[in-house]
Amino acid sequence: MIMSQQPPLGPPPAEPSLVEAARPQPSQGSPVLAAALIALIGLAVVAGLVIVVAGERLFGEIEPPAAPAAGTSVASVGAGSGALAARAGAATAPVSVEGAALAAMPDVLVTGADDPAAGSVAPTLRGTDFDGNPVAIGADGRAKVIYFVAHWCPHCQAEVPLIQQLINSGQKPDNVDIYAVSTAVRPEGKNFPPSAWLDRVRFSPITLRDDGGSSAVLAYGAGGFPYAVYLDSQNRVIARSAGELGIDGIAQMWALTSDSA
C-alpha cells in the first residue's frame, strides 16, 4: 500500500545569519532597513507554514463547504429526468442524492468494524455519464465498489490504471460491480477534462459525473482521493478506503466485498 510521506511539521528554523541581519545594528543601517528585513523574514516563515500545510494533504483531500451530517436525509437535487439532463462531454452534471448521508470518513487508510458508517445503507446516486447516458448507483441486489476520483489527484492517476489492469486480467469477482464518480473538478487542474483522462487510460467502469458542488462525494463521507466505498448487495457499507492501496490492496478489498455480498 502506497502513501505519501508526510513532511516535517512546522517551518524550518530561520538561519542565524538572517536573524542577525534583521536586528538593528547601532553602527550601520537605519531602523527602516532593519524593520524591512524583519518583515521579509516573517513573510518567509508564513510561506513555509503554508507549504507544510499543503504538503500534509496526502490524497488531494477536498474541504467540503457544508457536508450533510451523518444520517441526515438528503433531498433529491433536480428531481426529474429533464432536470438531470446535461450536455454530453461536460465535466460536471446535475446529480440526485436520495437517502441519508454517510458519516465522514475517519482519518485512516482503510476502515474496519469501528467505521461509523459500517452497516449503513448508502444513498442512491442518479445522474449521467460523460456521454449524457443516465446512471443510477443504488440498491440493485449487487455488491459494488464505488471509486470517487479527481482528475488532478496524482494518487488517482496512479490507482485508476491498476483498477483497470485487474479488470482486464479477469480478477474482478463476478458478483461485484465497479463504478466510479468523477468529482471535485478543477478546470485549471491537471488532466482536465476528466473524461479525456479516463479515456486515455481506457477506464471501463461506468462513471457518473458529480455536480459542481461535489454533492455525490460529500453524501458518501468525502474521504481523501482516491476514495472508495465497498457495499454489499443491500447497499450497506462494508468498508471504506482513502488513498492508494496498490494492486494487491485493491484485489484484497474486492475479495472482501465479494465475500460479504
N, C-alpha and C positions, 0 to 999 in steps of 0.2 A: 504494500500500500504506500502511495507516494504523497507526501505532504511537504509543503514549502517550509523551510526553516525560518523560524521567527527571528527577526533582527533583535539585537540587544535593546532593552528598554532605555529610554532617555537619551538625550543628545550626548555626543562625545564631549569630554571636558575641554574647556577653552584652552588654547595654547598659552602658556605663561607669557610668552613674548607679546602676544596680542593684549593680554590683560595689562601688562606693564605699560605698553604703549598707550593704553586708554587712560591711564592715570595721569592727573595733572603733574607736570614737572615744573618746579619753580624756576629752573634756569632756561627753559626753552618752550616754544609754542605758546598758544593762547588758550584760555578756558573754553573758547568756542570750538577750537580744534579738538580738544580733549573730549568735550561733550559729543561732538560728531562721531568720534571713534567709538565711544561707549554705545551710542545709538546703533552703529553698524554691527557691533558685536551682539547686541540684543536682538537685532533682526536675524542674524545668523543662527542664534540659539533657537528662535521661534521656528525658522525654516527647518532646522534639524528635527524639532519635535513633530512638525507636520509630516516630514518624510518618514519618521518612525511609525507614526500612527497609520499612515497609508500603507507601510510595509506590513503591518500586522493584519491587514485584510487578506488572509491567505487564499481564500477561494473567490475573490471578487464579490464579496457579500454586498447585497443591496440594503439600504436603510429604508424600510417601509415607512411612509409618511403617516399612515394610520391603519395599521393592521387590525383586522377584526379580532376581538377577544375569543379565546377558545370556547367552543360550544355555542357561540352566537349564531343565530340563524342568519344566513346570508341571502338576501333577496336576489332574484334574477336581475341581471343587468341587460337592458334592452330586450325584453321578452318579445318573442315573435320572430319568425324566420326572416322577415324583412328587416327588422332592427339589427339582426346579427349578420346581415349580409355585408360584405366588404369587398373592395376592389381586389381582384386576383393579383398576387405578386406583392401586395403591400406588406410592410414588415410587421405591422400590428393590425388587429381587428377586434371588434366587439366580442366580449366573452360573457356567457351566462354562468353564474356560480350558484348552484342550488344545494342548500344544506348547510350544516353547521361547520364553521371554520375549525381547522385543526389547531392544537396548541403549538406554540412556537417551537421550532427545532432546538433541542438542547445544544450546548457548545461541545459536541463530541463528533467523532468521525462516523460512527455507526451506533444507533440506539439499540438498547436492549429492552428487557421486560419493564424497566423503570421509565420508559418513554411515556410522557404524559398523554401522548396521542395513541398509544398502543390499544388496540381493540376498538378504537373509534371508527365510525363509518365516515369515509372521506366524502367531501362534497362532489357532486356531479358537475363536470365542466362541459359546456357546449360552446362551440364556435366554428371556426373554419380553418382549413389548411392553407398553404400558400397559393394554391390554385383556386381557392374560393369554395372548395367542397366542404359540406358540413361534417363536423367531427363531434362526437359525443364520447366522453370518458366517464363511465359511471358503473353502477352495479349491473352486470350483464351475465352473471354466473361464471365469469372467468377471472382467474387470478391475473394480476398485472403489475408491471413496474412502470412508473411514470418518471421520466427524467426531465427536470427543468434545467434548461441550458441557456447560456448567454453567449452571443456571438463573439464578444470582446474578451471573454474569460479564457486565459491560457490553459487552465485546468480542464475546461470543457473541450478545448481544441485538442488536448491530449487524450481525453477519455472517450469522446464520441467515436473516433476511428476504432477503438478497442471494442466498443459495443457492437459496431458493425462487423468487426472481424469474427467475434463469437457467433453472430447470426449467420455469417457466410459459411462458417465451418460446421454448422449444424448443431451447435452447443446450446441453443436456446431450448429450454424444456417445452414440450408440445402443449402443456396445459397452462402456459404463461404467455401473456401478450405484452409486447413492449410498445410504449407510447412515449412521445416527447412533447414538451411545451417550450416553444421559443419565447423567452421573456426578457425583461429588463433591457429592452432595445435602446441602443445609443447610436444615433446616426453618425456621430463623429468617431465611433469606436472602430476597432479593427474588425475585419471580416463582415462589414456591413455591405449589402443587406444579408440578414441571416439565411435567407433562402439560398443565396448563391454559395455560401459556405457549406451548408448541408448538402447541396447538390454536388459540390466539388469532392466531398468525401464519400459520396454515394450512400448517404444515410437513408435507410429504407423504412424505419418505423413511421407510423402515422404521426404527424407533428401538428399540433394545434398552435395557432398564433395567439399569444397573450395580448391583452389590450395595452394601451399606452400607460396605464396606471399599474400594470403588473398584478391585476386582480387575481389571476389564477394562482400564481406562486404565493401570494400573500394569504390566500384562503387555505393553502396547504402547509402553512407554517414557516415559509420563507427561510430555508436553510441556505448555507453558503453553496456556491456553484462548483461543480455540478451537483445539484440536489436531486435525490431520488427518494421516492416513496414506494414501498412494497406493500401490495394489497392482496388479500385473499379473495376467494370467489364471491364473497358477500360485500366486497369493497371495504373491508375493515383493515386498519393499519397493522401490518406485521412488524415492520421496522422502517427506519429512515436512515439515509446517509448523506453526508455533506462533504464534498471534496473527492479527490481522485482515490479510487480503490485499486487500480491496476487490473490487468486482465484476469488474474486469479481471484481477486476480491469480487469483481463483477460476477464471475461464474458462481462463486460461493453464495452470493446473495440471490442469484436466480434459483439456485438449488434450494435455498431456504424457502423462497416464495413458492416453489413447486411443491415442496413437502408440506407446506402449510395451507395449500389450496383447499 
